[in-house]
Amino acid sequence: MEAGGLDGVVWRNRALTLFDRVAVPVAVCDVYGLVVLANPAMAAECGTTPGRLRGRDVLELFRPQEEAQVERIAEALRLRHRSRYQVSVRWPAPGGADRYGELTADPVSEAVGETPSLLVMLRVDGERPAPRAEPARVTPVEGRVLALLAGGATTARAAKELGLTSDGVTYHLRRLSARWDAATRTELVARAYALGVLRPGIWPPTPTG
């Protein structure tokens, strides 16, 4: 290999090492916005690894807040304009919160007439906490049926406690099973705890409502 070619490889490897170590989220995309190369900081914003971002649409990963911005950029790129473009975006953070910020795209190429790639940098401006899940809605009778069931009551005992017939208790259990797609009573109780209908860590089991 000639000295010039060897030097080019060395500098390319150094550039890639620096690219990976930059703390700012950065990616190289083609002119259509598909990720060609991403650094670990950019991948971390998506909760994945750099390799898994390859081929993804950057505007699907980071959703534009104003579609008009994207249309203006697409038209400018079509006309080979070489300006810096900025898009306000939002995206789900790995922890579930909703983040928002700005993507900056700089067209880059080795020659003026070439179709440019896009050097994309992400600035994180803030974060909105993920909304707290509200407990599933059940009727007072359904809540008491589930609590008795979680405490080990049979259908007959639950009916006696609630002043219902056994068929009445079965009716409520069937409705709940269909609503939550639960195949067994054990699964039904597990769903009740998972959905916040029954209070965790309390005995005897007690409905939250």
C-alpha positions in Angstrom: 0.0 0.0 0.0 1.3 3.5 -0.9 2.2 5.9 1.8 -0.7 8.3 0.9 -3.2 5.5 1.1 -1.9 4.3 4.4 -2.0 7.8 5.8 -5.7 8.0 4.6 -6.6 4.8 6.5 -4.9 6.0 9.6 -6.6 9.4 9.6 -10.0 7.7 8.9 -9.5 5.4 11.9 -8.6 8.3 14.1 -11.7 10.2 12.9 -13.9 7.3 13.7 -12.4 6.9 17.1 -13.0 10.6 17.8 -16.6 10.3 16.4 -17.3 7.5 18.9 -15.9 9.4 21.8 -17.8 12.7 21.2 -20.3 13.2 24.0 -22.8 15.0 21.7 -25.2 12.7 19.9 -24.0 12.7 16.2 -25.0 10.6 13.2 -24.1 10.6 9.5 -27.2 10.1 7.2 -27.7 9.9 3.5 -29.6 12.7 1.7 -32.9 10.9 2.5 -32.3 10.9 6.2 -31.3 7.2 6.6 -28.6 6.6 9.2 -25.3 5.4 7.8 -23.2 5.9 11.0 -24.1 6.9 14.6 -22.0 7.4 17.6 -22.8 5.8 21.0 -24.3 9.0 22.4 -26.9 9.1 19.6 -27.7 5.5 20.0 -28.1 5.9 23.8 -30.9 8.5 23.1 -32.8 5.7 21.3 -32.0 3.1 23.9 -30.0 0.9 21.5 -26.5 0.4 20.0 -25.0 2.3 17.0 -25.2 -0.7 14.7 -28.9 -1.0 15.2 -29.5 2.5 14.1 -28.0 1.9 10.7 -30.7 2.2 8.0 -33.3 3.8 10.3 -35.0 7.1 9.3 -33.7 9.8 11.6 -37.0 11.6 11.4 -38.8 8.5 12.6 -36.4 8.2 15.6 -36.8 11.9 16.4 -40.2 13.2 15.4 -40.4 16.7 13.9 -42.7 19.1 15.8 -43.3 21.1 12.7 -43.8 19.3 9.4 -43.2 22.5 7.4 -39.6 22.6 8.6 -39.0 19.2 7.0 -40.6 20.2 3.7 -38.4 23.3 3.5 -35.3 21.2 4.1 -36.2 18.6 1.5 -36.7 21.3 -1.1 -33.4 22.9 -0.2 -31.5 19.7 -0.5 -33.2 18.9 -3.8 -31.9 22.2 -5.1 -28.4 21.4 -3.8 -28.4 24.2 -1.3 -25.7 23.8 1.3 -27.0 25.5 4.4 -27.3 24.4 8.0 -30.8 23.1 8.7 -32.5 22.8 12.0 -35.5 20.8 13.0 -37.3 20.9 16.4 -37.9 17.3 17.5 -39.3 15.2 20.3 -38.6 11.5 21.0 -39.3 8.9 23.8 -36.3 8.5 26.1 -35.3 5.0 27.2 -36.8 5.6 30.6 -40.2 6.4 29.1 -40.1 10.2 29.4 -40.7 12.4 26.4 -37.6 14.4 25.5 -37.5 17.4 23.1 -34.7 19.3 21.4 -33.3 20.2 18.1 -31.6 18.3 15.2 -29.0 20.2 13.2 -28.2 18.8 9.8 -25.1 20.0 7.7 -24.8 18.8 4.1 -21.2 17.5 3.6 -19.5 16.0 0.5 -16.0 15.7 -1.0 -16.9 17.5 -4.2 -19.4 20.3 -4.9 -21.4 18.3 -7.5 -21.8 15.2 -5.4 -25.0 14.3 -3.6 -24.2 15.3 0.0 -24.5 13.3 3.1 -25.9 14.9 6.2 -24.0 15.3 9.4 -26.7 15.3 12.1 -26.3 16.5 15.6 -28.8 16.4 18.4 -29.3 19.0 21.1 -31.4 17.9 24.1 -33.4 20.8 25.5 -35.5 19.2 28.1 -37.6 16.3 29.3 -41.2 15.7 30.2 -41.8 12.9 32.8 -43.8 9.9 31.6 -47.4 10.2 32.6 -48.3 8.0 35.6 -50.6 5.1 34.7 -54.0 5.4 36.3 -55.5 2.3 37.9 -57.9 0.4 35.7 -61.5 1.2 36.3 -63.6 -1.4 37.9 -67.0 -1.2 39.7 -67.1 -1.5 43.5 -68.5 -5.0 43.2 -65.8 -6.1 40.8 -63.1 -4.7 43.1 -64.5 -6.7 46.1 -64.9 -9.8 44.0 -61.2 -9.5 43.0 -60.1 -8.9 46.5 -61.9 -11.9 47.8 -60.6 -14.0 45.0 -57.0 -12.8 45.8 -57.5 -13.8 49.4 -58.3 -17.4 48.4 -62.2 -17.3 48.6 -64.2 -19.8 46.6 -67.0 -18.7 44.4 -69.5 -19.8 47.0 -67.8 -17.9 49.8 -67.4 -14.7 47.7 -71.2 -15.0 46.9 -72.0 -15.2 50.6 -69.7 -12.3 51.5 -71.2 -10.1 48.8 -74.8 -11.2 49.1 -74.8 -12.5 45.5 -75.6 -15.8 44.0 -72.7 -18.0 42.8 -73.9 -17.3 39.2 -73.6 -13.6 40.0 -70.0 -13.9 41.1 -69.2 -16.0 38.0 -70.8 -13.4 35.8 -68.4 -10.7 37.2 -65.4 -12.9 36.9 -66.2 -13.8 33.3 -66.6 -10.1 32.4 -63.3 -9.2 34.0 -61.5 -12.2 32.3 -62.8 -11.1 28.9 -61.9 -7.4 29.6 -58.3 -8.3 30.6 -57.9 -11.4 28.4 -57.1 -13.5 31.5 -57.3 -17.3 31.0 -57.4 -18.3 34.6 -58.3 -16.9 38.0 -54.7 -16.8 39.0 -53.9 -14.7 36.0 -57.0 -12.5 36.7 -55.6 -11.7 40.2 -52.1 -11.0 38.8 -53.7 -8.5 36.3 -55.6 -6.8 39.1 -52.4 -6.1 41.0 -50.5 -5.1 37.8 -53.2 -2.7 36.8 -53.4 -1.1 40.3 -56.9 -2.4 41.1 -55.7 -4.2 44.3 -53.3 -2.5 46.8 -49.9 -4.3 46.8 -48.4 -5.4 50.1 -51.7 -5.4 52.1 -53.4 -8.4 53.6 -56.2 -9.2 53.3 -56.3 -8.0 49.7 -58.0 -4.6 49.4 -59.3 -2.8 46.3 -57.7 0.7 45.6 -61.1 2.2 44.7 
